[in-house]
Each structure stands twice: as structure tokens, then as C-alpha cells.
Amino acid sequence: MLKVGLTGGIASGKSIVGEMFVALGAHLVQADRIAHELMRPGEAVYNQVVRHFGREILNADGTVNRAKLAEIAFGKSSETRASRVEELNRLVHPAVLRSQEEWMREVGRQHPDAVTMVEAALILEAGAAKRFDKIVVVTCGEEQRAERFAARQKISLEAACNEVIRRMAAQLPDSEKIKAADYVIDNSGSIGHTKGQVQEVWKQLQSAARTGSGPEGH
């Protein structure tokens, strides 16, 4: 089994690239989806996050309002932004990492030659790269990043630009992510261009999974 981390900056197209890998045969889980499940009412992580950030992050039905939580965590002041994001990460990431590891072990038991892939924005920032055999980084241009985020969130391009800048401040720049990558997929062009890169990387990942050539740590 090969453990692959799929990462990239906000609105770089990680999910689209992940879907392409799944279509080719990869087993993929999204860290964001795991975190979402862990923050359901009654879960230990939910209780810790609410205790730490206050009940103002909750909807009327008691569920976490992710937009409100992001607003508090990413903040408007650069002086407090990093510390608040770190606080949230300390509460959520350990449980997410445990869940990812359990999922990969289960897939490995059922499919020894599988390529397991975790899609997560903060693999490198969380110091989790060593948990994977290979790291795939997805990149794109700044204009495209803002346009995609605007379309996804249904907000104006100006508001999207501001939000992207704010969130990117809590992430490593693409230049640093690329240095840590085994493979880089440039998602700035057409879907066909991206798909071609994914297919090429997939061949290499499959080969590594079959031969067991993935290192124990990254």
C-alpha cells in the first residue's frame, strides 16, 4: 500500500484532482470531511472547539457554523490570526490524523496494493508529511484561485480576493509546498491539461504501490 498526501493552497483544485485520481482507482478520503464529522454535536472534538471558541460559533440547532468559526479563527488582524488558527488546529488535527491512519490501515488490509490518498490543505503546515510515502501538490494562478473561490462561495470577486489573501496567510506559499512535493500538478490550464498530469502521476504511484518503493517516511 502507498500512502499519498494530496495538498495545495485554498481553491487550487485539490478536490477536482482528487476526483480524477479516484476515477483512476485511488482510495481517497478528505480531511475536511473527517473534521466535519468530528465536529458534530456530541463528539469530543465538538465539545472542545465550542468550549474554546464560544457558543457564538453555533447555529440555532447546535451545529457548528463553519463560516463563523473560520471568521474567528482566521480573524481580521494579522497579529491574532496565526495564533487562533493554531489553536483550532491543536484541537482538531490530532483526531483527524488518528482517523486518517485508521482509514488507511483498513484500506491496506483489504487492498494490499492500494494507493490511499488523503486530501488535506494543511498537511505540510501540520507537520504531517512524514506520515505519507508521497506528497502531491496542486497549484494554480492567483487570479484563478480567487475566481474559483468566488464561484464556490457565491460571493463577489473582490470579497473572494480578500478572503483568499486572509486564508493564504495561514498557509505555506505554493513555492514552499512545491519544495516539499514529490509531484506537482499545475491546475492553471484546462481540465484536459490537468487530467493528463494526473494520469502521468497515477502511473508512477501505481508502480510505487506495486513494488513497495514508497519510503517509510517522507
Contacts in CASP RR format, 6 or more apart in sequence:
PFRMAT RR
TARGET T0000
AUTHOR 0000-0000-0000
METHOD contacts of the structure
MODEL  1
MLKVGLTGGIASGKSIVGEMFVALGAHLVQADRIAHELMRPGEAVYNQVV
RHFGREILNADGTVNRAKLAEIAFGKSSETRASRVEELNRLVHPAVLRSQ
EEWMREVGRQHPDAVTMVEAALILEAGAAKRFDKIVVVTCGEEQRAERFA
ARQKISLEAACNEVIRRMAAQLPDSEKIKAADYVIDNSGSIGHTKGQVQE
VWKQLQSAARTGSGPEGH
1 104 0 8 1.000
1 107 0 8 1.000
1 108 0 8 1.000
1 111 0 8 1.000
1 112 0 8 1.000
1 113 0 8 1.000
1 114 0 8 1.000
1 115 0 8 1.000
1 116 0 8 1.000
1 209 0 8 1.000
2 114 0 8 1.000
2 115 0 8 1.000
2 116 0 8 1.000
2 133 0 8 1.000
2 134 0 8 1.000
2 205 0 8 1.000
2 208 0 8 1.000
2 209 0 8 1.000
2 212 0 8 1.000
2 214 0 8 1.000
3 104 0 8 1.000
3 116 0 8 1.000
3 118 0 8 1.000
3 131 0 8 1.000
3 132 0 8 1.000
3 133 0 8 1.000
3 134 0 8 1.000
4 26 0 8 1.000
4 115 0 8 1.000
4 116 0 8 1.000
4 117 0 8 1.000
4 118 0 8 1.000
4 132 0 8 1.000
4 133 0 8 1.000
4 134 0 8 1.000
4 135 0 8 1.000
4 136 0 8 1.000
4 205 0 8 1.000
5 117 0 8 1.000
5 118 0 8 1.000
5 119 0 8 1.000
5 120 0 8 1.000
5 123 0 8 1.000
5 129 0 8 1.000
5 132 0 8 1.000
5 134 0 8 1.000
5 135 0 8 1.000
5 136 0 8 1.000
6 14 0 8 1.000
6 17 0 8 1.000
6 18 0 8 1.000
6 21 0 8 1.000
6 28 0 8 1.000
6 117 0 8 1.000
6 118 0 8 1.000
6 119 0 8 1.000
6 120 0 8 1.000
6 136 0 8 1.000
6 138 0 8 1.000
7 14 0 8 1.000
7 119 0 8 1.000
7 120 0 8 1.000
7 121 0 8 1.000
7 122 0 8 1.000
7 123 0 8 1.000
7 124 0 8 1.000
7 135 0 8 1.000
7 136 0 8 1.000
7 137 0 8 1.000
7 138 0 8 1.000
7 177 0 8 1.000
8 14 0 8 1.000
8 121 0 8 1.000
8 137 0 8 1.000
8 138 0 8 1.000
8 139 0 8 1.000
8 171 0 8 1.000
8 174 0 8 1.000
8 177 0 8 1.000
9 121 0 8 1.000
9 138 0 8 1.000
9 139 0 8 1.000
9 145 0 8 1.000
9 168 0 8 1.000
9 171 0 8 1.000
9 174 0 8 1.000
9 177 0 8 1.000
10 121 0 8 1.000
10 145 0 8 1.000
10 149 0 8 1.000
10 164 0 8 1.000
10 167 0 8 1.000
10 168 0 8 1.000
10 171 0 8 1.000
11 140 0 8 1.000
11 144 0 8 1.000
11 145 0 8 1.000
11 146 0 8 1.000
11 148 0 8 1.000
11 149 0 8 1.000
11 152 0 8 1.000
11 164 0 8 1.000
12 138 0 8 1.000
12 139 0 8 1.000
12 140 0 8 1.000
12 145 0 8 1.000
12 174 0 8 1.000
12 187 0 8 1.000
13 138 0 8 1.000
13 140 0 8 1.000
13 148 0 8 1.000
13 187 0 8 1.000
14 119 0 8 1.000
14 121 0 8 1.000
14 138 0 8 1.000
15 30 0 8 1.000
15 119 0 8 1.000
16 187 0 8 1.000
16 191 0 8 1.000
16 194 0 8 1.000
17 136 0 8 1.000
17 138 0 8 1.000
17 185 0 8 1.000
17 187 0 8 1.000
17 194 0 8 1.000
17 198 0 8 1.000
18 26 0 8 1.000
18 28 0 8 1.000
18 117 0 8 1.000
18 119 0 8 1.000
18 198 0 8 1.000
20 194 0 8 1.000
20 195 0 8 1.000
20 198 0 8 1.000
21 28 0 8 1.000
21 115 0 8 1.000
21 117 0 8 1.000
21 198 0 8 1.000
21 202 0 8 1.000
22 28 0 8 1.000
24 198 0 8 1.000
24 199 0 8 1.000
24 202 0 8 1.000
25 115 0 8 1.000
25 202 0 8 1.000
26 115 0 8 1.000
26 116 0 8 1.000
26 117 0 8 1.000
26 202 0 8 1.000
26 205 0 8 1.000
27 107 0 8 1.000
27 111 0 8 1.000
27 114 0 8 1.000
27 115 0 8 1.000
27 116 0 8 1.000
27 117 0 8 1.000
28 116 0 8 1.000
28 117 0 8 1.000
28 118 0 8 1.000
28 119 0 8 1.000
29 100 0 8 1.000
29 103 0 8 1.000
29 116 0 8 1.000
29 117 0 8 1.000
29 118 0 8 1.000
29 119 0 8 1.000
30 118 0 8 1.000
30 119 0 8 1.000
30 120 0 8 1.000
31 96 0 8 1.000
31 100 0 8 1.000
31 118 0 8 1.000
31 119 0 8 1.000
31 120 0 8 1.000
31 121 0 8 1.000
31 122 0 8 1.000
32 119 0 8 1.000
32 120 0 8 1.000
32 121 0 8 1.000
34 96 0 8 1.000
34 99 0 8 1.000
34 100 0 8 1.000
35 45 0 8 1.000
35 92 0 8 1.000
35 96 0 8 1.000
36 66 0 8 1.000
37 43 0 8 1.000
38 44 0 8 1.000
38 45 0 8 1.000
38 46 0 8 1.000
38 92 0 8 1.000
38 95 0 8 1.000
38 96 0 8 1.000
38 99 0 8 1.000
39 45 0 8 1.000
39 46 0 8 1.000
39 49 0 8 1.000
39 64 0 8 1.000
39 92 0 8 1.000
40 46 0 8 1.000
40 63 0 8 1.000
41 62 0 8 1.000
41 63 0 8 1.000
44 95 0 8 1.000
45 91 0 8 1.000
45 92 0 8 1.000
45 95 0 8 1.000
46 64 0 8 1.000
48 91 0 8 1.000
49 57 0 8 1.000
49 64 0 8 1.000
49 69 0 8 1.000
49 88 0 8 1.000
49 91 0 8 1.000
49 92 0 8 1.000
50 57 0 8 1.000
50 58 0 8 1.000
50 64 0 8 1.000
52 87 0 8 1.000
52 88 0 8 1.000
52 91 0 8 1.000
53 69 0 8 1.000
53 72 0 8 1.000
53 73 0 8 1.000
53 88 0 8 1.000
56 68 0 8 1.000
56 72 0 8 1.000
57 64 0 8 1.000
57 65 0 8 1.000
57 68 0 8 1.000
57 69 0 8 1.000
57 72 0 8 1.000
58 64 0 8 1.000
58 65 0 8 1.000
59 65 0 8 1.000
69 88 0 8 1.000
70 167 0 8 1.000
72 84 0 8 1.000
73 84 0 8 1.000
73 85 0 8 1.000
73 87 0 8 1.000
73 88 0 8 1.000
74 81 0 8 1.000
74 84 0 8 1.000
74 85 0 8 1.000
74 166 0 8 1.000
74 167 0 8 1.000
74 169 0 8 1.000
74 170 0 8 1.000
75 81 0 8 1.000
75 84 0 8 1.000
75 166 0 8 1.000
76 166 0 8 1.000
78 169 0 8 1.000
81 166 0 8 1.000
81 169 0 8 1.000
81 170 0 8 1.000
82 169 0 8 1.000
82 170 0 8 1.000
85 170 0 8 1.000
89 122 0 8 1.000
89 125 0 8 1.000
89 126 0 8 1.000
93 122 0 8 1.000
93 126 0 8 1.000
93 128 0 8 1.000
96 120 0 8 1.000
97 126 0 8 1.000
97 128 0 8 1.000
97 131 0 8 1.000
100 118 0 8 1.000
100 131 0 8 1.000
101 131 0 8 1.000
103 116 0 8 1.000
104 116 0 8 1.000
104 118 0 8 1.000
107 114 0 8 1.000
107 116 0 8 1.000
108 114 0 8 1.000
108 116 0 8 1.000
113 209 0 8 1.000
113 210 0 8 1.000
114 209 0 8 1.000
115 202 0 8 1.000
115 205 0 8 1.000
115 206 0 8 1.000
115 209 0 8 1.000
117 136 0 8 1.000
118 132 0 8 1.000
120 126 0 8 1.000
120 128 0 8 1.000
121 171 0 8 1.000
122 128 0 8 1.000
122 171 0 8 1.000
123 129 0 8 1.000
123 132 0 8 1.000
123 135 0 8 1.000
124 135 0 8 1.000
124 172 0 8 1.000
124 176 0 8 1.000
124 177 0 8 1.000
124 180 0 8 1.000
125 170 0 8 1.000
125 171 0 8 1.000
125 172 0 8 1.000
129 135 0 8 1.000
129 180 0 8 1.000
129 218 0 8 1.000
130 217 0 8 1.000
130 218 0 8 1.000
131 217 0 8 1.000
131 218 0 8 1.000
132 217 0 8 1.000
132 218 0 8 1.000
133 208 0 8 1.000
133 214 0 8 1.000
133 215 0 8 1.000
133 216 0 8 1.000
133 217 0 8 1.000
133 218 0 8 1.000
134 182 0 8 1.000
134 183 0 8 1.000
134 205 0 8 1.000
134 208 0 8 1.000
134 214 0 8 1.000
134 218 0 8 1.000
135 180 0 8 1.000
135 181 0 8 1.000
135 182 0 8 1.000
135 183 0 8 1.000
135 218 0 8 1.000
136 181 0 8 1.000
136 182 0 8 1.000
136 183 0 8 1.000
136 184 0 8 1.000
136 185 0 8 1.000
136 201 0 8 1.000
137 174 0 8 1.000
137 177 0 8 1.000
137 178 0 8 1.000
137 180 0 8 1.000
137 181 0 8 1.000
137 183 0 8 1.000
137 184 0 8 1.000
137 185 0 8 1.000
138 184 0 8 1.000
138 185 0 8 1.000
138 187 0 8 1.000
139 174 0 8 1.000
139 177 0 8 1.000
139 178 0 8 1.000
139 184 0 8 1.000
139 185 0 8 1.000
139 186 0 8 1.000
139 187 0 8 1.000
139 188 0 8 1.000
140 148 0 8 1.000
140 186 0 8 1.000
140 187 0 8 1.000
140 188 0 8 1.000
141 188 0 8 1.000
142 164 0 8 1.000
144 187 0 8 1.000
144 188 0 8 1.000
145 164 0 8 1.000
146 157 0 8 1.000
146 160 0 8 1.000
146 161 0 8 1.000
146 164 0 8 1.000
147 157 0 8 1.000
147 160 0 8 1.000
149 155 0 8 1.000
149 160 0 8 1.000
149 163 0 8 1.000
149 164 0 8 1.000
150 156 0 8 1.000
150 157 0 8 1.000
150 159 0 8 1.000
150 160 0 8 1.000
153 160 0 8 1.000
153 163 0 8 1.000
155 163 0 8 1.000
178 184 0 8 1.000
180 218 0 8 1.000
182 218 0 8 1.000
183 201 0 8 1.000
183 204 0 8 1.000
185 194 0 8 1.000
185 197 0 8 1.000
185 198 0 8 1.000
185 201 0 8 1.000
186 193 0 8 1.000
186 194 0 8 1.000
186 197 0 8 1.000
187 194 0 8 1.000
207 213 0 8 1.000
208 214 0 8 1.000
END
